[in-house]
Amino acid sequence: MHPALLWLGRLAGIAGAVLMGVGAFVRLSGSFWLWGFQVGTLMLAGIGGMVLACLCFLILLVERAGKP
């Protein structure tokens, strides 16, 4: 379970950061829509991905702290 959580956290964090970066770039260029989605929706999905990554890493840290 530990390697799966670690990789899920890494992938979710990278995907979230990429979505946030794309959303910020498109919004700063003056557009509100990308791929049929509002840019704010893409940025919220990026935030969700990074929160998922943080929760995966938190679970790993808590499980490791409980072991002597």
Secondary structure, DSSP 8 states (H G I E B T S, - for coil): -HHHHHHHHHHHHHHHHHHHHHHHHHHHTT-SEETTEEHHHHHHHHHHHHHHHHHHHHHHHHHHHT--
